[in-house]
Amino acid sequence: MENSIKTDMVMVIVNKGFSDEVMDVARAHGATGGTILSGKGTGGEKAQKFFAMSLQEEKEVVMILVKEEIRADVMRAIATEFGLDSPGRGIVFSLPVEETIGLNFVPFQED
């Protein structure tokens, strides 16, 4: 089972509330969709104490499967808007994808 389209997974970790905007930027650069997961940061020096409890920043992880040829453009655009120096404090990286099944890279269309 081989996919005929070479793909990469762009992973974006941003502060909570920025994932929809990340997807808007990704779509504007050719991505068709993504998956958003909720999480918490674990940076010890950033954790705040409140009534003797440690509070970590809530994060969102955006996973975007893209065609290999648009990966760099999508990553650059997201990093420009949501990098570590922005309010979103984003980290962007990619992972190679060996195989996909049942995906159709149809461009996103708003209703």
Secondary structure, DSSP 8 states (H G I E B T S, - for coil): ---SS-EEEEEEEEETT-HHHHHHHHHHTT----EEEEEE---GGG-EEETTEEE--EEEEEEEEEEGGGHHHHHHHHHHHHSTTSTT--EEEEEEE----S---------
